[in-house]
């Protein structure tokens, strides 16, 4: 018997039977290296739970609560009964007694091969009807803007929780180490403010990077402190190395400090961003035809057009979650006709341009575009028959690209659009579906904090599989 053999087993037989074990040892080593790399760089790109259709998200936030009844949810019976008293009023609704029904002031028509009905307020977006998946049965918690906006952005309407973008970067990392994984363009100052793109108890490195601010023209906005006109890059690197040495010394003493780890990583990211971000936010290298497509240099569409074009550029360069914010203009308690026409004029062409541009570049299939606000509006009138109140019980959001079925209207509100009644989709369900399209199981994307495992959907949420292509 050979000295290297086992009793009753030849050397050749031993190698044959243990060969798989060598492979597992190598695989274990690779897993350990990946874990160490993720610990050293929390923004490193990570594998999803399962193969995904979407690699990135562009969220178009219409702050204030757009009226679904005037945009994407036609109600013929509301037209028939215009001016009549609403017979039954649910005590939970924001509908005053003796309120009168008010039909839409705009015409709905069928568009595309799918025949989706869309209001005349969105003639450009209507051209993309076959790419849209309308969810007409949304409902949420919170009748006030503050509560509903936080619910939309964080999954919670009272407590401080990580934002959707932060959860996604925590789960998937970023594809470009020289850019943040999560940016928010012209973020709102009201109704949550920084909480809407904050990381809460997740490490600070996962929070969103704001570009500009609400009501500041994007042409004047840049990422803050992106340039240093006084020091060379080499000198900045020397200063940063000294600062990071001190920070890492404190971290070593503390052993674990998520906030300090986030500061260290954010400093490194900020230094790398100086090289790439300024070129990315400069639109001067775009062709005139592209600028015209987005409505740039036209008074009504210039600002939001710049936002949407910038979102496309970030998407091209590996940013995982991009939020585009239209200012707090959609709260039409009064002046519905004038203000809604102004709002849709500002966003219609840029949104359609974004969809068409992504499609022409072959990016729409891997980019999930989400449009919506924090809630909808009531079917009854306010403000001398020219306004609508808040309605969290039934409204519309739409999705496009990223693995959803185009040309689909899913779910329904009742005859007047008061409440979701068919295939109801709660905000938790929407969040679960978004994570699913990104390749993540919302029940497994958790973070241990204060003795329990937290997740974006709390203990709720079901994936809306009917809309997944």
N, C-alpha and C positions, 0 to 999 in steps of 0.2 A: 504493500500500500504506500502510495506517495505521501511524503510528509505534509504536503499541502492539500491532501484530500481528507474528506470526512469518512468515518467508517461506513462502508456499504455504498459510497458515492465517489465516482471518479472526479478528477479535477475538472474535466470537460462538463460533466453533469452538474457539478456545483456552480460553475460559471453560467451555464444555461438557465438554471433555476433562479439564480440571484441577479440576473441581468436587469430585470425590471426594477429591482431595488436600487441599482446605481442611478437609473433614470429618475426615480422618486427623490433620491438624495440631491440630485442636480436641481430638480424642480423646487424642492424645499429651499435650496440656496437662493434660487431666483426669487421666490416669494419673499424671503428674508431681505434680499437686496431691494426689492420693490417697496417693502414696508419701511426700510431705513431711508430710502429716497423720499417717500411720502412724508416721513417725519421731518426730514431735513428741509423739504420744500413742500409745504401744504398745498401749493397751487399746481403741483405737477399733474399732468393729465392722467385720469384714472379710468379704469374700465367700468362700463355700466353694468347693472345687474344682469341684463340680457341685451341682445342686439337691438339697437334703436333705429328708428327712421329719421328722427330729428337730431341734429348735432348742436343746434343753437336756437335761441328764441329771440324774437323781436316783439316786444309788448307795446302796443299803441294805446296809451291811457288817455281816455277822454274824461277829464276831471270835472265832476259836478253831476253826472248822471244823465246821459243822453236819453231822450224819449224814444223807446222802442216802437211806440205807436206811430211815430212820424218818420221812422227810418227803415226798419227791417221787419216789422211785424204788422202786416195789414189786417184790419178788422172791419169787414163789410157791415156787420151789425152795428158797429159804432157809428158808421156813416148813416145807416138807416135811422138810428135812434138819437141822432145829434140833437142836443137841446133838451132832451127829456131828463126827468129826475132819475137818478140811479135808484132802482127799486130796493135792492138789498145792499146794505153796507156792513161789511165785517168790522167788528169793533177794533180789530188789530190793524186795520187799514188806515192810512192817512187820508181819509175821505170824510169831509164834513157832512152832517145831515143836510138833506135837500140840495146836494151838489148835482149839477147838471152835467150830463155826458157831453163830451166834445170830440168830434171826429177830427181826423188829421186834415190839415189844410193843403196837403200835397198828395199827388196821385201816385199810386203803386202800379208798376207794370212788371210783366214777366220778362226775364232776361236769360240769354244763353240757351244752350240745348237743354239745360236742367229746368228752365222755366222758373227760377227763383224770383219771387216778387220782392222788389226793392223800390224804395221811394225815389221820386224825382229829385230829392235833395242830394242823392249820390249818383249822378249820371256816369262819372268816370269809374268808380268802384263797381258799378253795375256791369261794366264791360268785362269784369273779372268774375262774374257770377259763378261760372263753372269751377272756379278754384275755391269758392267760399263754402264753409260749413257753418251754417247759422244755427246756434243753439237758442231757441226761442222760449225755453222753459227754465231759465235761470232764476234762482232765488237765493237770498242771503240773509244775514243777521245785521241789524242796525238800521234804524230809520234816519239817523243823522249821518251827515257826511263823514265826520271823524270816525265813527264806529265802522261804517261800511267800507271806507277807504282802507282802514287798517285790516279789515277782514279780507279784502281783495289782495292786499300786498303781503300779509303775514299769516293769514289763516286764523287770527285771533282779533277780536274787536275791542278788547280791554287791556289785556296784559301786553308787556313788551316781549315780542317774539321775533325771531329772524325772518327776514323778508324772503320771498320766493327765490329771487336771484341768488341770495346768500346760500340758501339750501342747495340750489343747483350747483354752485361753484364748490361747495363743501363736498357734494357727492361726486362730481365729475372733474373738478380742477379746470384748468384753462389750457387751450391749445397753443397759446402764444405767451411765452414767459416774459416778453417785453411790454405786454399790455395787461391791464386788469381783466379779469374774467367777467366782470360785471360792471357795466357803465349805465348811468341814468342821465339822459339829456334833458336839460331844463327842468329839473325836478321841482315838484310843488313845495311851497313854503308852509301851506296850511294843511290841516287834517292829517296829522301824523308827521309831516315834515321829514326829517332824516330817518325816522323809524321806518318809513316806506322803503328805504334801501339800506337799512342798518343790518348788522349781523347779530345784535342782541347778545345772547350768551355763547354763540359760536365764536371762534377766534376772530379777532378784528380783521384779519387778512381777507375774510370772505365778504366784507361789506362792499357796497357799490361805490364806484367813483363818480361823483357828480361832475357834469360839464355844464357850465352856466347855471342859470337859475330861472325860475318862473318869472315871466314878464320882462326878462332881459333879452334883447335880440341876440340870436345865436351868432350872428356875424360879429358880435362884440365879445363873445364868450369863449374862453379857453379853459383847459384844465388848470386849476390854480397852482401857482408856484412851479410850473413846468420848466421855466427857463431861469437861469442865473446869469445875469449880465455882468457880474463882477468877478466871478471865479471861473477858471478853466475847468474842463472836465477832469483833468488829472488832479488838480487841487481839491475839487469836490470829492473825488474818490479817496484821497488821503484823509480828508476830514471825516468822511463816512466810515472809513476803516477804523479810525480811532474811536468814534462814537459807538460803532458796533462791537468793538472789543470791550468797551465798558459795559454795554448792554448785555453781552453774552456772559460777562463776569457776574452781573447781577442775576442773570437767569440761572447760572450754575449754582449760585448760593440758594436761590429760591427753589430750585429743582423743577418746579412746574409753575408757570405763570402764563396763561393763555394770552392775556393782554400784552405782556412784554414780548412774547413770541410774535404776536401780530404786528407790533411796532417794528421789530427787527425785519420781518418780511416786507412790511410796507415801505420801509426805507430803501430796501434793495430794489423793490419793484419801481419805486419812484425814480431811482437813479437810472434804471434801464429804460423807463418810459421817456426820458429826455431825448433819447436817440430816435424813437419811432413815432411817438404820439404827435409831435408838432407837424410832421409830414402828413399824418393821417387826417388830422383835423383841417388841413389846408385844402380847400376844394378847387384851387386854381388849376390843377392838372386835369380836371374833368372837362370833357368836350362840351361845346355849346349845345349840342343836341341833348346831352344828358341833363344839363342845367335846365334847358327848356322843358324837358320831360317832367321834371320835378316842380316846375313853376317857380324856379329861382329867378330873382330880379323882377317878379311880378308882385305888386304891393300885397295882394291878399294872401298869396301862397309862399312868399319868399321864406319866411321864418320856419314854418313847418316843413317846407320843402327841403331846407338845409338840414333839419333834424332827421328827416327820413333818409336823405342821401348819406348823411354821416353814419346812420345806423347800418346802411348797406356796406359802407367802407369798413366799419368795425367788424361786421359779420364776415367779410372777406378775409380779415386778418386774424381770425381765430378767437374773437371775443365771444364768450359763451351765452351771455344774457345781456340784451340791450333794451333798455326802456326808453321810449319816446313819449314825452308828456306834452299834451296840449293843455294850455292854461285853464284855470278854474272858470270856465265860460259856459258850462253846460247845465247850469242850475236855473232853468227857465220857469220860475214861479210867475213871472210876467214877461212881456215882450217876446213871447215864444216865436212868433213868425219872423220878426226882425233878427233876433239873436241866433235862432237855429239856422237861418239862411246864411248868416255871417260865418258861423262856426263850420258848417259843412263846406262852404266855399273855401275856407282856409285849409281844410284837411283832405277834401275829396281827391283832387288831382295828385297831391304828394303821395297819398296812400296807394292809389292806383299805380302810380309810377313805381313805387317800391315793389309792388307785386309783379308788375311787368318786367322790371329790371332784374329782380331775382330770378324770374323764370327764364329770361333770355340768357342769363349767365349760368343756367343749370344749377342754381342754388336753392330754388324754392322747395324742391323735394326734401332737402335736408335742413330747411329753415322753417320753424314753426312761427307763423305770424298770428298774434292774438290781438283783437280789437275789442274794447269795451270800457265801461265806466263802473262805478261802484254800485249803482242800482239803476232802475228805470223810472218811469213817471206814471202818474195816475191817468185813468181815462176820463176823469172829470176835470172841469175847468177851474182855474184860479185867475186872479188878476184881471177882472173885467173880460172874461172869456178869451184870454190870450196868455195862458200859462198853465202849468201842470205841477202837482206836488210830487214829493219823493214816493217811490214805490219799490221796496226791497222784495216784494212777494212775487214779482214776475217781470222779467226783462230779457234782453237779447245781448249775447256776445257772439262774435264770430271768430273762427280760426281758418287758416289757410296754410297749405304746404305741410311739411313736416310729418307726413303719415296720416293725415285726416282725409276723409272722403269729401271731395269737392262737389259742388252743386247739390248740397244736401241741406234741407231744413229739418232739424231734429227737435222734437218736443213741441209743446204749444201752451199758450196761455188760454184763459177762458174767452168767451165771445167778445168781451170788452177789453181784454188785456190786463185785467186786474191782478190775476194770480196764475202762476204756473200750475197746470192741471194734468198735462200729459207728458210722460217721461221726464219728470222733474229732475233738474240738475242743481244741486246745491253748490255753493262756492268750494266746499271741501271736495266735491266730486270733480269739479273743474281742475283743482290743484292736483288731485290724484291722477287725472287723465294727462295733464301736462307732464308730470313726472314720468308717467308710463311711456309717453311718446319720446321722452329723452332716454329711455332705457332703464328707468329706476322704479322699483317697487316702493310705493309710498309707505308701506308698513315696515319696510326694512331700512329706510333712510332715516336713521335715528341719531340722537346725540345725547349722551348721558350728562345730566345737569341737575344739581340739587337733589340727587338721590333717585331720579327717575329718567326714563328714556323719553325724550321729546321728539316730535316729528311735525312736519308742516301741517298735516291733516288731523293732528291731535289723535283722537280715537275714532275718527269718522272717515268718510270718503269711500267712494266706489268708482272704479274706472268706467267711463262711458264707452264701452266696447263697440257700441253701434256706430260710432263716428270714426272709428279707427279703420284705415284702409287695409 
